[in-house]
Amino acid sequence: MIDIILYQPEIPQNTGSIGRLCAYTSCRLNLIHPLGFTINDKNLRRAGMDYWKELNVIEHDSWENFTRSPDRPKRIHLLSTHAEKSIWNAEFMKGDGLLFGNEGHGAPDFVHNWVDQRICIPKFNNQLRSLNLAVSVGIASYEAFRQIQA
């Protein structure tokens, strides 16, 4: 239905949780290397991802390879704490991609400049910086599903 795209994720537990969500919702997961961990059974078991084999996952060696991939989504929405447009005001369509930066640094400027749209999850406490990556993917993906299914 949609693609979840992780730019150089650093924490295996987050990626495992996101992979589980993707398997559950039949979304494709795109992992853009380098990763901050090795994909192996031990790391995946720790994340509770016991059905990684059921997941539709594509690994891209680099950002450049991802952008040149014929399989990448045609429209890509970057989730960013720096965006002004809310996910509630974005329009999602089947086949869109939701792109997330990594846990430590987000997405670099060249990624921000490449995407179709930057959007954010509404924030109600300005004292806090951001949500956990896996939580953010869950919130944004289910808003996209809600719109697409309506």
C-alpha positions, 0 to 999 in steps of 0.5 A, a space after each residue: 500500500 505504501 513504502 516506509 523508507 528509513 535513511 541510515 537507521 541506527 538502532 536495531 530495535 527501532 528497525 525491528 519494530 518498524 519491520 514488524 509494522 510493515 509485515 503486519 500492514 503489508 507495506 514495503 520497507 526500504 533500508 538505506 545504508 549504511 545501517 548502524 547495526 548488522 541485520 542478523 537473527 540476534 538483533 532481530 530477535 531482540 526487537 521482537 521481529 520473529 517474522 522478518 522473513 515475511 517482510 517485503 524489504 529492499 536494502 539500498 547501498 546508498 542514498 544515490 542508489 535509492 534515488 535511482 531505483 526503478 522500484 522507489 515510490 513516485 511521491 515521497 513525504 519526508 517526516 521532519 520536526 522542521 516541517 511546517 505542514 502536518 500529516 493531517 494536512 498532507 494528502 496521501 495516495 496508494 504507492 506513496 513513500 514515507 521517509 524517515 531520517 535516523 535516530 541521531 541526526 534525522 535526514 541531511 539537507 540534501 535529502 530535505 531538498 530532494 523530496 516532494 514534501 516535508 511533513 511533521 507529526 503535530 506536537 503538543 509539548 514544545 519542550 520535547 524535541 521528537 518522538 521515537 522513530 518507531 512510534 513516528 512511523 506508526 503514527 504517520 503510516 496509520 494516518 496515510 492508511 486512514 486517508 487511502 482507505 476512506 
